Amino acid sequence: MVIDCKSHKFEKPQRAVLVAQDVKKWELSEAYQDILGFLISMNDAVKGKKLSVECKTNDVVTGILKMLDTLSQWIDEIPAVDQPQRYGNKAFRDFYARLKEKGEEVVQSALPEEFHSAVPEIGVYLVESVGNSTRIDYGTGHELAFLMFLTCIFKIGALKQEDSVAAVTKIFRRYLELARKLQMTYKMEPAGSQGVWSLDDYQFIPFIWGSSQLYMHPKISPEMFISEKIVNENADEYLFLSCIKFILSVKTGPFAEHSNQLWNISGVQSWGKINQGLIKMYKAENLGVVGYFQIYGPKTYGNV
């Protein structure tokens, strides 16, 4: 159900999951169902489609892409500083401060005026999507914040169902590029990483949507994604392989040792099974667990 921005009262999100007992309330909320539904809807929209697939774009898609480009430009304007510690460059705090100050302004610039009343609420998710300024880290909770940002953009009707493919192949892809630039420029620590036993230090969603893209691929089977040659030749077309390429660029040693979970996934017989397994894993280990620590209950959906 699309929210009418003219009549709806938007408020800045307040955290509502405070103790372990609140997680169940979160999982039963409309917000949880909307976000999960959005994840699955986008997953279906890009099934079997390359990133270069022709798709509809409009002024909102273009505006969000320009917004993300602006954030990328800010990274160039706020370079890393010299400091004794290798990780957690303090210049990120300046980047974050600028985004926090100008977040509503940049989101407003991306949306038509009729949606501006929603900006104070949905802008919070954009700010939360770049990482934590105290710890100078980034993880799947921040990635989830961008998923929530996109969910809200659809919820208010600024983007519609026919924009689903562009939301993944253009907008989310550009966000992923931004996230990697932040991680590399400011040497951000993985947030809550489980090391070798985690799917990836930073991301999860591109593995879901990326495995959907590879569904029934005639030439690339699951066991082939650990081949550096296959990855390099196809990373620009598939989010999953793009993630593998990034991992190979920042980690050394045998793949089975530095990315054990992904190594195990390469033994699954089909991309369809991988895709469904990753969705189940995301629900259990991110929407639930991350919910306890990081989820904010948007007023758009009522307090959760």
Protein Blocks (a to p, Z undefined) as FASTA:
>chain_A
ZZdfklpccdddddfbfbfklmmmmmmpmklmmmmmmmmmmmmmmgoiafklccdddfkl
mmmmmmmmmmmmmmmmmccdddfblghpaklmmmmmmmmmmmmmmmmmmpcfklmmmmmm
mmmmmmmmnocfklopadfklmmmmmmmmmmmmmnomacfklmmmmmmmmmmmmmmmmmm
mmmmnopacehiahjmpmbfkbmklmmmmmmmmgoiaklcfklmmpmklmmmmmmmomkl
mmmmmmmmmpgcjfklmmmmlmmmmmpfbfklmmmmmmmmmmmmmmmmmmmmmpccdfkl
opZZ
